[in-house]
Amino acid sequence: MLKYEKYNNFFNKLVYIFILLSPVIDALTAISRKYIDLPFSIGTIIRGLFLVFTFIWLSKKINRKKMLAIFLIYILLATMYYFGLYKNNIVDEINNIFYIFYLPFLMLFFSSYNNEKINDKLILKIYLIYLNLIIIPYIFGVGFDLSDSYVNKEGYFGLFSGGNEISAVLVILGVVALNYVNKSNNYLIKILTYAELFVCIFLIGTKTLFIGTIITLIYFLIKYIKHSRIFEVKKNRKIMIIVPIIFIISTIVIIPKTSMYKNIKTTLDYYKIKSVSDIVKVENIDNIIFSKRLEKLGKVNKNYTGSNAQGIIYGIGSNGIQKTGVIEIDVFDIFYSIGIFGSFVYILMLLFTIKFHKIDGIYKFGAILLIIISLITGHVLLKPMVSIYLALLYILCKNSVSMEKKKILLVSNMYPSSKYKYYGSFVKNTEDILRNNGYIVDKVVMTKQTEKIAKLFSYIYLHIYTILKGIFNNYDYLYVHFISHSSTGAIFVKKTSTDTKLVLNAHGNDIISDYDDNKNIKRSKKYIKKADKIVCPSNYFKELIIKNYDVDESKVFVYPSGGVDTSKFKKIDKKDALKEFNLSDKYNYIGFASRFEKDKGYDVFLKAIKELLDKKELKENDRFLVIGTGSEEEKFNELVDKLDISNYLEVRNMVSQDELVYMYNSLDIFVFPTYRKSESLGLVGLEAMACETILIASNNYGPTDYVIDNKNAKFFKPKDAKDLANKIIETRKMNNEEKNKMKKKARETAIKYDSKNTKKIIIDVFKE
């Protein structure tokens, strides 16, 4: 099963990369054809290999095996026939069959296959790659020009050699990409996409691209009017009248300057067309509309009907068509090339796909539009460069994202990794809650970095990738954790979007400074002004935000950082916990878990141990467990040596949440000695309480939200090691009844903060 999953993941990545890089493959194919003499183009080789992979995949599908068998029988018989007929040019014939059957074969594949990454967003990326592989080379004065083939005509194709092919590609991709862009909240991507499209229409200068784009835009306009109540508002009526007028006037002004107009004028002058009545003559319809394709059709038809019975059955092949000239109307080029037998197999494959797999909406429109284009121009259904996107409509229709589900982009500079399993675990917990409650959640996150250079590049990646994802994806919400450091990219997306809302989640020194450095505060004040909603972990933080940041109370939501999973953090047998955490059962442990950072209280904890030692309150079987690491680890070790308490200490690095459960249950007392102003809540305290481990916490900041002194836990005076030592002594002297009562209350408190009981808060944040 694992082997199959690995193969499937590899295949999915292969398909995704192949589709994403299709524009590059097409560009390399065009360049190699011009400068390198190869029997097969780069595109043919790569697409041929892809066809082999898809054939293997389809061969494992029982309901596809018969169709594949029929296809293979045809290939075998046709190859034998063409080998006898065109022995010296059999490579050309095999190549021709490959081109012809590429469309029905990929339709068969993409109608059966699914990969969620192949969606409208991917098509937009591919569309922009094509556009930029035309615009950027133009800027640098390189690429393919129509005048290279036709001296009296104009048109620039960038790194692509065929005007018909690139025009058809941009039309079919434009249907999907522009539909996606029109729905986007981000007006930057709208401006960019349409601006680049109109530049390419101007440069390429083909009727296909111009007319195809106009038809697409008209379709969008009709669809918009049909599904909106736009004419019910007078202001909207004016807009709907003014916009088309501006568009028509702009078109009239711009068209005469385009290559398309100049090429049409050249054609009209060449055929001496002086009036509309001249155009409607049969010969001129063929000359102007079909570029003499109807004349070629007659010649090829004569060649086909004059062939023998085998020629009628198998077709005259690409060599037979080349003798009279390619028609460049794909339907006829296909039929005459592969004959009755080949056409039967071709249609059978199409019908098999169409019968069992429907496409609708914008995808159906795109398919119809491309088929119509293929009837008046060539190199559409016959060119894998184009036909692949017609086949892709099947999988795109399946993966069309529902607009009913809210889409959230989660951005955070804190996220768990294999090395730092507990770092930012509350972010991961919140992400899981949102996903499990019907939200679509994408993320751009950083894991813990200890090196400055690595941290710098991680932040650059965080902000740039946030901008890119925010622009290309139609998010309803941007959800940012740790305001001062993670918001830059999200703010840019917010400024360039219309309906995207910004939710900021405060955690600690992003909104309150522990020291004299106010850089975080200044940044956060600027970002909070742009926020639609603010999430914070405690009432203590809520009051700070309202007071110090001049925020309306209705915009601030108290949510305890993902809450506590009390189904995981619960009481278990102490002996089992000691064994799982690899601790000796001959000791009684008092524990502390935190980062070794300034004001986190590790110094108070160590000094309290010294106090207990000096008061002779420690026994031979007493040990103190410290879980932590951080920037002040050296200071921690120096203080341990200075106090001479190492014999009573066991120190471990940060551990995973699963391991923490055993740690809490191994302890008699858990100490939370923080005196950091930015301590927003302190989930470790609640986790200990959920495991019914007695908590002794510093009486300040975050813990004041949930600790009730001498009821569910104990407070000690902040920074006071002597008072902490006294509270430890006091706790140890409590009788079992008193301890059990406190543990029960602690568990009840933790349940109030359970992720199941608090999830409604965060879910409501993302409701309108």
BAFIMI-988497 format. One record per residue (C-alpha): residue in one letter; x, y, z. Coordinates in steps of 0.001 Angstrom, whole numbers, plus 500000, padded with zeros to 6 digits. Example, Ala and Ser with C-alpha at 12.3 -4.5 7.8 and 13.67 -1.06 7.14 Angstrom:
# BAFIMI-988497
A512300495500507800S513670498940507140
//
This chain:
# BAFIMI-988497
M500000500000500000L502850502345500948K504657501503497692Y501505502310495678E501104505626497536K504697506600496763Y504190505743493094N500934507709493024N502561510766494636F505427510590492164F503008510316489232N500920513258490490K504036515428490763L505145514343487305V501798515288485735Y501689518626487561I505242519585486521F504616518486482937I501530520687482648L503118523662484425L506185523527482171S504216523060478939P504848526687477831V508595526177478330I508455522882476380D506693524686473526A509262527493473531L512204525059473542T510558523096470719A510259526209468545I513848527283469269S515288523808468642R513435523496465326K515031526715464129Y518589526057465256I518926522242465594D518148519627462961L516510516778464898P514333513891463604F511985514540466540S511321517848468254I511888518323471989G508115518628472432T507503515326470656I510035513506472842I508733514896476149R505070514537475230G505757511055473903L507265510035477254F504292511561479044L501971509545476799V503799506370477833F503306507198481527T499606507912481007F499211504692479009I500674502708481926W498318504504484323L495252503830482118S496229500192481638K495577499649485344K491975500825484924I489751497831484070N487095499898482293R489775501436480016K491555498241478918K489214497434476010M489599500915474605L493379500724474909A493342497317473181I491367498727470225F493792501652470043L496846499356470058I495363497124467341Y494780500182465170I498320501486465774L499806498120464848L497767497713461618A498181501357460567T501950501224461130M502217498070459022Y500165499696456250Y502137502964456229F505437501049456369G504489499306453152L503214502513451561Y505771505056452756K508711502893453822N511210505736453696N508950508128455599I507480505832458271V508826508158461017D506664510975459633E503586508742459676I504148507569463265N504681511175464244N501414512108462500I499437509394464336F500954510605467605Y499776514162466905I496281513080465818F495515510737468711Y497075512929471382L493736514677472018P491399511635472407F494049509765474389L494541512629476880M490779513154477077L490512509505478068F493237510045480675F492183513377482215S488531512346482419S489590509399484622Y492504510941486518N492315513535489266N494872515765490903E493622518681492990K496670520770492094I495524520847488463N492950523612488746D491995527040487422K494770528678489451L497374526531487673I495871527506484312L496234531179485216K499931530609485991I500430528808482670Y498520531560480845L500794534236482326I503899532196481440Y502762532086477797L502024535816477777N505403536656479293L507260534358476897I505874536681474213I506240540080475905I509683539684477544P511489538433474382Y509888541336472481I511440543802474927F514875542291474270G514354542081470512V514436538303470129G511873535718469070F509868534672466031D508235537076463613L505603536420460929S507630538517458485D510280535753458550S507826533596456569Y505674536251454865V507509539384453802N504400541510453414K502781540511456742E503324541477460390G503027539566463637Y505264538693466550F504990535350468403G507683535629471078L509437532290471648F506719530395469746S506923529778466010G503292529305464965G500696532063464998N497709529712464787E498983527477467603I499843530221470098S496596532046469280A494512528925469908V496413528244473151L495760531757474443V492071531532473514I491400528231475312L493543529164478336G491988532621478364V488492531217478852V489549529523482112A492187532022483283L490100535152482688N487095533544484363Y489298532882487414V490731536415487319N487255537967487037K486243536226490266S489412537261492067N489313539798494889N492745541070493866Y492630543868491312L496410543748490762I496169540326489107K493197541572487055I495120544587485761L498273542532485109T496488539728483244Y494308541909481028A497143544351480291E499467541537479184L496689539919477133F495946543118475201V499669543663474576C499902540129473138I496804540624470984F498506543719469583L501818541911468993I500569538587467597G498064540151465246T495985537069464364K492234537060463763T491931533902465867L493233535498469050F491355538750468568I487971537219467715G488335534404470256T489070536906473046I486168539158472024I483754536188472038T485045535143475462L484575538634476920I481058538863475475Y480267535479477049F481483536748480443L479417539922480078I476222538029479207K476813535599482052Y477387538471484487I474237540308483438K472189537103483578H473230536210487121S473241539689488641R470650542303489439I472768545003487895F469965546867486089E467963547326489283V470357550105490365K470393553276488251K474114553788488797N474799550307487449R472653550939484380K474860553900483478I478003551804483973M476645549016481749I476003551560478999I479225553566479392V481637550586479606P480603548993476249I480719552418474573I484268553018475870F485246549503474763I483805549981471251I485472553394470816S488807552043472099T488567549086469727I487879551355466758V490869553530467663I493305550691468450I492477548106465734P493929550150462825K497276550194464667T497430546412465113S499285543843463012M495973542043462452Y494468545091460741K497555545590458574N497559541908457571I493850542020456663K494448545163454633T497378543503452848T495188540485452009L492320542671450758D494688544674448562Y496303541485447237Y492942540034446161K491715543463444981I488751543589447348K487091546990447029S483649546411448583V481609544054450783S480050542506447695D483540541431446577I484081539566449853V480931537428449571K482047535898446295V482800532186446733E486434532427445663N487055535432447914I485431533754450923D487971530995450448N490809533482449902I490060535793452851I488191533747455453F489753530336454836S493112531401453324K492587529053450323R491853526095452573L488716525132450620E490772524921447438K493261522633449213L490344520586450561G489161519842447033K492620518686445966V493158516428448991N489657514965448622K490424514106445008N493662512434446090Y491851510429448823T488865509280446727G491237508287443939S493210505940446193N492634502182446490A490431500398449080Q493253500237451587G493813503969451161I490137504618451881I490305502455455016Y493675503602456417G493865507064454850I496529508586452676G498733509535455644S500600512753456191N502802512045453148G499761511748450910I498334515029452169Q501690516818451849K501728516082448109T498776518421447568G499286520595450653V497927520445454199I494321521676454323E494732523309457753I491149522517458730D491808519918461398V488691517786460961F489516517133457305D493259516757457874I492489514077460462F489966512185458337Y491946512093455095S495127511269456970I493864508216458937G490891507152456814I487711505363457879F489352502906460285G491425505507462089S488519507969462238F486301505228463709V488833504576466512Y489299508338467012I485544508991467318L485087505897469510M487652507241472001L485990510655471999L482500509185472471F483704506921475275T485001509973477134I482075512278476363K479456509654477275F480764508927480757H482315512275481660K480480515535481134I481874519048481288D479728522100481812G479753525801482474I482784527793481427Y484655524599480501K481967523518478056F482031526985476495G485822526752476128A485585523372474416I482917524586471959L484877527754471183L488083525848470436I486267523321468228I484688526204466239I488146527753465837S489471524418464541L486854524512461738I488207527762460287T491905527407461056G494485524670461414H496916523427464047V494366523192466856L493119519615467327L496224518279465595K498810520030467738P499567518659471240M500607522197472150V496916523132471864S494960519893472240I496353519170475713Y494384522132477085L491168520892475495A491686517556477272L492496519347480530L488991520840480627Y487749517527482055I489955517604485132L489503521365485520C485734520910485613K486134518299488375N488444520540490392S486443523727490043V486636525263493534S483329525749495272M482675529392496122E480567528294499073K483597527311501163K485610530112502730K489259530238501681I491845531286504250L495548531995503808L497285531322507101V500578533212507522S502898532604510463N506561532925511418M506029530075513909Y505217526498512900P506260523058514179S509069521127512475S510577517687512980K513368519282515032Y511253521798516957K508027519875517367Y506410522179519916Y507359525501518303G504191527212517070S502047524141517732F499114526426518559V499205527695514948K499005524118513650N496157523360516087T494148526355514872E494778525396511246D493443521887511906I490315523237513622L489496525504510663R490101522713508149N487973520254510077N485112522756510097G484775523239506355Y487282526012505604I489847525727502820V493156526642504460D496391527324502587K499473528296504528V502752530179504232V504767529464507368M508256529529508858T509761526901511092K512278527811513790Q515620529065512457T518676529514514691E521073531035512140K520650534726511222I521120534202507472A518638531314507437K516155533431509407L516575536364506990F515902534218503919S512977532542505677Y511347535926506267I511980536982502655Y510353533744501504L507454534246503941H506549537703502637I507176537105498909Y505284533806498886T502433535399500846I502168538097498165L502256535579495316K499698533241496882G497547536185497928I497502537596494402F496926534317492573N494365532847494976N490940534217495673Y491132534221499487D488291535411501649Y490610535898504631L494282536494505336Y494968535079508803V498297536304510199H499984535042513373F502504537272515218I501528540684513884S504794542660513847H506869540080511945S504439538222509655S502122540925508283T504107542726505552G503144540454502650A499543540125503837I499178543913504095F500295544251500459V497685541680499387K495034543435501483K495801546789499831T495483545302496337S492275543394497058T488657544395497328D486759541923499521T489616540050501218K489516540504504995L492559540673507259V492562538817510592L495581539396512838N496421537080515726A498506538599518530H500682536327520641G503130538216522808N505868540758522227D504362541573518848I501989543945520662I503660544517524037S507378545052524527D509193543250527315Y512136545599526971D512872549118525696D512763548105522012N509522549474520521K510082548453516860N507550545645517101I504973547963518649K505379550589515916R504948547984513158S501980546368514880K500207549719515312K500521550333511582Y499255546853510675I496410546735513216K494851549809511566K494350547680508435A492865544707510295D489204543739510057K489427541518513143I492011540811515834V492429537573517749C494293537422521071P494854534617523599S493514536183526812N491388538927528353Y494639540426529655F495763540905526042K492349542097524881E492441544976527374L495959545892526233I494958545960522563I491830548050523151K493703550516525359N497078550803523609Y495987550405519982D492693552298520002V490718549331518665D486961548913518912E486103546151521385S483801544454518857K486793543725516591V488767541840519261F488169538132519909V489647536182522811Y490725532746521652P493198530668523718S495672529850520932G494041526657519721G493022525638523218V493986522417524979D493200518956523672T491953517414526931S491444514078525185K495232513986524782F496275515905527899K494695513840530646K495656511901533730I497457508604533150D499158506182535520K502290507806536947K504422504666536606D503488504370532930A504249508047532381L507685507774534036K508517504768531909E507367506387528641F509315509569529439N512350507513530449L512443508764534061S513307506766537158D510400505745539395K512570506141542524Y512405509957542278N509664512539542880Y509775515219540191I508910518911540092G508989520276536561F509406523379534429A509010523631530617S509772526770528657R512277528440526374F515451529718528013E514750533370527260K514863536566529258D512048536916531814K510657533409531164G511467532614534811Y514024529806534567D516260531844536938V513468532059539527F512910528304539261L516618527510539767K516935529905542694A513865528340544298I515625524945544130K518587526515545933E516224527931548562L514759524484549170L518256523008549413D519361525657551909K516213525093553997K516970521369553971E513583520710552381L515007518413549731K515190514661550109E517425512170548361N514586511162546028D513690514751544960R514535515780541434F513725518797539261L512952518244535577V513649521086533125I512430520941529512G513789523739527377T516314525364525093G516872528917523889S519190531885523443E520036532030527183E520970528375527500E524537529344528400K523294531655531169F521076528849532413N524049526500532682E526179529151534374L523465529749536991V523134525995537625D526899525813538290K526843528922540461L523989527583542614D525584524108542697I522283522298542126S523136520114539101N522819516918541194Y519102517642541581L518463518584537942E517587516650534807V517549518825531674R516097517935528274N515509519839525055M512037520783523819V509788517781523194S506648517039521170Q503102517444522480D502721513663522696E505814513469524910L504621516394527047V501626514343528185Y504005511857529817M506115514669531245Y503170516349533024N501960513017534403S505433512239535743L505405515352537966D504058516092541415I504153519839540707F504506521884537527V505981525390537911F505163528248535522P507435531100536757T507187533585533859Y507347537311534549R507385538354530917K504823541069530088S504205539480526688E503142536159528259S499735536202526639L498250533011528122G500596530121528785L499178526907527365V501712524838529327G499913525803532527L496563524670531148E498055521452529772A499464520599533215M496080521304534786A494396519054532193C496726516234533322E495688516927536952T499214517999537855I499272520732540514L500297524072538999I502220526818540769A502245529930538569S503567533461538773N500751535841539716N500943538065536632Y499961538430532973G498574535427531023P498077532882533850T495794535294535703D493111534436533122Y492663530893534385V494367530417537775I492199530809540906D494614530813543825N494292527849546199K491293526562544204N492550525089540936A496245526010541331K498574528207543375F500051531629542750F503407532892543938K504805536421543891P506409537225540511K510224537028540447D510252535879544091A512222532619544378K511693532461548153D507929532679547777L508045529998545057A510049527735547381N507523528343550149K504605527506547830I506320524250546845I506748523367550537E503141524368551235T501861522226548341R503820519182549446K502315519446552930M498745519370551576N496878516196552415N495595513881549674E492028515167549943E493151518783549429K495389517782546524N492687515741544825K490198518572545196M492635521043543576K493416518564540779K489725518083540054K489171521858539830A492246522144537613R490840519577535190E487457521376535125T489222524636534264A491250523006531496I488077521524529975K486677525064529634Y489731525792527487D489410522558525520S489830523050521786K486371521526521243N484777524015523626T486674527038522297K486684526242518560K483398528082518036I485221531327518883I487745530992516061I485124529649513649D482905532677514333V485846534998513576F485719533810509969K481990534236509554E480531537316507950
//
